[in-house]
Amino acid sequence: NLVSAALDGGLILWDVGNGQQLKSFFHPGHIGFRVVRVSPDGRFVIAGGDDNCCHVWNLDSNVVQVLTGHENTLLAMDVSKTGELVATGCSGGTLRIWAMESFQSVITIDDVHDLGITSCAFKPTENDHETTIVTAGNDADIKVWDFDMKNMNMNLKIVLKGHSAPVMSIAFSTAGTFMASTSGDKTARIWETESYRCAATLGPHARYVTSGVFSGNLNIFAASFDRFVVLWKLHLDEATEFDNIPASEWSPKQVRSWLGKLGFGRYDEQFSSIEGKQLVDLTSQDITDLGVSDSDAEEILQSIQWVRFGSRCAGGFVDDVPNEYLCPITYDLMANPVKCSDGFIYEESAIKEWLLTRKNTSPMTNLEMADVELVPCPDLRTKIEQFKKSS
């Protein structure tokens, strides 16, 4: 079935198979509706508009519950995936969260956006008690909020900049891994929701883009503008970009992508929830505790230190030189590799100079080392010499 809302104050339930009207509700004052949503179970139609109210139409009983509290026109609305919560936003900039069980407002936040809220959306999740709500406004900003129902509070997580005109709609993909925004700047943007970085900008279109929606399989994005609908073919399953982004700001997805390029994709599960800010603070013991072998942990830790300190060889993808052949101090091929008690391998002359000037601290961890014995690595030296000859 399909539900439509109109400025004549009507809500109509349609049978999409034969085009017939199944049910209808008209506002007693013939005041227009601006936005409409349907609960996940299909039992409720929820609409808002020029009377500043939220109307909840029970399709089973045909009873309409009117929720009051806003002081301006309702332009934004969404229902959580479980159907337990409804979010409404008005042209005055106020956001309200309603509990469907009691039809009561549980949270009210004023001045969410300058010049009013134009759209809002719940990130799909199985748990409404700790979820994410995204709002958009005429100020061209998109705001991501963490909602904690247990403690009845909302905290602003991040403000997304990028659009240069009012944001007209926002929509999540079915799984919530991506979010789309459309704007009066004639573009649509696709955002990756682990880090909320812009993954793609679509357009410019001929005129402002009023709305957009993902296909269920995430391969198509449909955007509407100036009486047209344009279909964009998406390739969002490709490798996540992380170049030129500080490692401490990586999302878990970017961390896993980086590991994959290092050749450690087999540890995706172990690093599934590790963010960049956690990655850069990992110790060798932390990594082995995740279930990584000792030899792999050592190599991963060395690569972490390279990205942590911003080396030109971060990740080992700038050059074709294997990471293990490079000294972490000089970032050059080693001639006489030696292993230190901190577990890292250095060029002998570089680490000796470091120990003389830095009071026996590790270049990689900045911790003091009680044992400063340097152990030669003849096997690695042979590999480096063979690499030089082959190059």
N, C-alpha and C positions, 0 to 999 in steps of 0.2 A: 504493500500500500504506500501511498504518498500523501503527505500533508502539505498544504499551502496556506500562507497567511497573506493578508492584503490590507491596503490602506482604507478599504471600506469597512474594516472591523470584522472581517470574516475569517474563520478558520475552517478549512474543508478537508475531509479525509476522502481520498480518491482510490478507486480500484484501478491500478495501472494496467491490468489485463484488458478491461473493456472501456476504460475512461469514464466510468460512472461514479457519481458522488455517493459515498456510503453514509457519511454523517457530516453535519455542519454545526458550527456555533458562531453566532454573531454577537459582537459586543453590544450590550444594552444601549449604550450611548453612541453606537456606530463610530467609535474612535478607532483609528487605524492601528494595526499591529505592524511592528518593524522587524521582529525577529521571532523565529519559532524553532523548537527542537522537540524530539520525541524520545521518551525514556527507552533504555535498552530493551526492556521487556515488551515494548509496544503498547503499554496500558495507558500512558499519559502523554498528552500533547501540552507542551509548556510554551507560552508565548508572552511577549512583552511589547509595549509600544508607547503611544502618545499620552496615555492616561497615567504613566509613571508606575504602573503596576505589573506584577507577574501573574499570569492566569494559568492555572493548572487544570486542564480538562481531563477528567477521568472518562476514558472511552467506554468502560464497562458500565458505569452507573450514569454517565452523561452529566455528572455534577462538576461544576467549575469552582475551584477554590481560588480566591483572589488574595495575593500576597502584597501587602503594602509596606512602604518604608522609603522607597526612592522619592526624590523630589524633582526628578527630571526624566525625560524620555528614555525608555530602555532601548538600547541599541545593540547590546551584547548579551549573549546567553549561551550556556552549555550545561550538559548533564554529565555527571561522572559515569565511568564505565559500569559501575555497580548499580547506578540509579539511585544511590542514597543521597547524593548532593546535587544541588543546582547552583550555578554561579550566574549572577546578573550584574551588568554594568550599565551605567546611564551617562547621558550627555553632560551631566554635572561632574563626572569623574569619580563617582562612588561605586565601589565594588561590594556586593553582598553575597554571602554563602548561606544557602538555605538547606535545612534538613528536610528531606521529603517525608519522613515518617511523621514529623510534628508540624510541618509547614511553618517552622519558625526560623528566623534569621539567626545564625550562630556566630557569624563574624561580619563586621562592617568596617570598611576602610575608605576614608574620604581622600580626595585629591590624589587618586592613583595616577591619573594622567591629566596634564593641562589640556583644556578644551574638550575633555570628555573621553570616555572609553568607547571604542568602536567595535571591539571584538574581544572574546575571551574563550579559553579552551582548557579543559582538563587533559593532562597527559594520561594516556591509557595506562591503567594499573589495576591490579586485582584488590588493592587495599586503599580505601578512601581515607583511612585514619592518618596516613602519611603519604601525601601525594603532591603533585606539582600542578600549579595553575599558571597559565600564561595570559597576560593581558596586552592589548594594543590600543593605541590612541591617536588622536589628531595631532599629537606632538611628534609623530613619526617614530616614537620609541616602542619597543617591545620589552615587557618586563616579565621575568620568570620568578615565581613565588613558591616557596616551600610551605605547604599547609600541614599543620599538626592538629588533628581534630581532638586528640586526647587532651592537649593543653590549651586548645582553642586559641591558637595564634598563627599568624602568617608572617614569614620573614622574606624580604626581598633578596633573592639570590644573585641576580645579574640583570643588567639593562643592556639590551641588544641595540646597537646603533647600526646604521647602514642605509636605511631608507631616507629619502630626502623630502618626503611628503607624507600626509596621513596614511597610516596603515589601515587598510579597509577590511582585511580578514586574516585570520590565522587558522590553521588546521593541522592536526597530527596525522601521521600515517597510522595504519591499523595497529602496528606493534609499538608505536610511540618512539621509534628510533630516529625519525625525522619529523621536522615541522616545516610548514610552508607559511609564508606571509605574502600578502599582495598589497599593493600600494598605489596611491595617486601619483607616484613618480614613474608610473608605467612599467614597473618591473614586478616580478615575483622572486622571492628568495627562498632557497631550501637550506634549512639549518640542521646540523647533526646534533642530536639532543644529549649526548654524553658531555660534550664540551660547549655546546651551543655556539659553534663556529659555523660561519656561512659556507656551505658546501657548493653552492651554485647560485648564480644570478641569471634569471630567465628574462629576456627582453633586451631593449625596451620594446613595448608593444605600441600600437598606434595611439591608444588612449589609456587612461587609468584602469588598473586591473581591479575589478570589484570583488572577485572571489576566486578560490582555487581549492582543488581536492585531489588526493592521491587515489590511484587505483589500488585494489586490495593487494596486488602482488608488488606494488611499489615501482612498476616499470613505466607507468604513465602518470603525468600530472596534467590536469585540465585546468585552464585559467580562462576566465570570462572577461571580455572587454568590448565595449561599443557594439553590442548585438552579436558578437562573435564568441565562439569557444575555440581556443587553440589547445592542441594536445602536444605535450612535450614528452619525448622518449627519454627516460632517465637511466643512468648507469651508476646508481648509488651503491652498488655492491663492490665497486672497485676499491683498491687500497686507500686507506685513509691517509691524507697528507699530514706530515708533521714537520717538514723542513721549515726552517726559519721561525719555528715556534719554540720558545724556551721549554726545556724538558720538564721543568717544574710545573708547567701549565698543561701538560698533556693529559688527555682523558684516558680512561682505561682502554678504550678502543685504539687510541694512538700508541699507547704503550705496547699493546699486543701487535700492532702493525710494525712497530720498530723491532720488536723481538723477531717477528717473521722475517724481516729483511736481514737480520743478523744470522738467520738460520736456526732460530730456536722457537719456531712456531708450535712445536710439540708441547710447549709449556703454556699454551694459551689458557688452559683451565686454571693452572696455578696462579696466573697473573690476571685473572678475570676481573678482579675488583681493585687492582693496584692502579692508583692515579700517579701522575707525574711527580707531585709533591712528596708522595711516599716512595716512589722509585729512587729518587736521588738520595734518599737517606738510608737505603738498604745497606746492610752489612753482608759479608760473606755468609755469616751464620743465618741471617734472615732469609737469604736466598735458598740455602740448603734446607732450611725448615719448611720452605714452600714445597719441597719435594724435588728440587733440582740436584743433579749429580754434582759432586765436588769439583770436577774439572770444568763442567759447564758453568757452575756458579762463579768460578774464578774469572772465566772469560766474560760472563755477563757483567760482573762487578767492574771489570776494567772498562768495559764499554759504557757503563753507567757513569763512571768518573769522567770519561771523555765528554759525554754530553752534559754532565753537570758543570764542568769547567769551561764549556763552550769551545772546545777544540775544533779546528778546521776539519778534523777527521771524525767528528761526532757521528757515530753510527757506521762509519767506515764506507760511506757511499760516495764521498766526494772524489776519492781516488780509487784505483784498483789495487792499492796496497792493503794486504790483510792487516787487521787491527793489531794482531799479536806481534807483528814485525816492527811496530812503531813504539818509540819511547814516549811515555806519557808526559815527560818533562819537555823534551825538545820537539816532539811530534815528527821526528825524522826516523829513517831506517836505522836500526841499531847495528853497530859493528861488533860490540862485545856485550851481549845481553847478560845481565846478572839478576838473580832473584833476591829480594830483600825480605826481611821478616814480616813486613806488612802484607806479604802475599803477591806483590806486584813485581813485574820485571821491568828493568830500566837499562838504559845505556850506561855502562860502567862509569865513564868520565862524568856524566851528568849527575848521577846519584851521589857520587863522591863529592862533587862540588856542592850539591844541595846539603849533604850532611855536615859539611864544614861550615856552611853559612846559616843553616836553619836549626842548629842545636838538636840534631837527631830526631826530627819529626818526619812523619810520612808525607810525601808530596800529594798523596791521593786522599788520605783521611785526616791529615793535619794533627794526628795523634802522636805522642812521643813514643819512640821505639827503644825498648831496653836493649835489644839485640840488633846491632848494626852490621853483622856479618853479611858479606855479599857472596852468593853462591853462583858460580858460572853456569850458563845454560848452553852447553856445546851442541846439543841437538837442534835447538832453536837457531843458533848461529849458523849451522849448516844449512838449514832451510832458508835463511835470509840470503846467504851467499848464492844458493841455487836460484832463488827468486831474482837476484840482481843479474845473474847470467842469462836467465830466460827472458828478462825484460830488455 
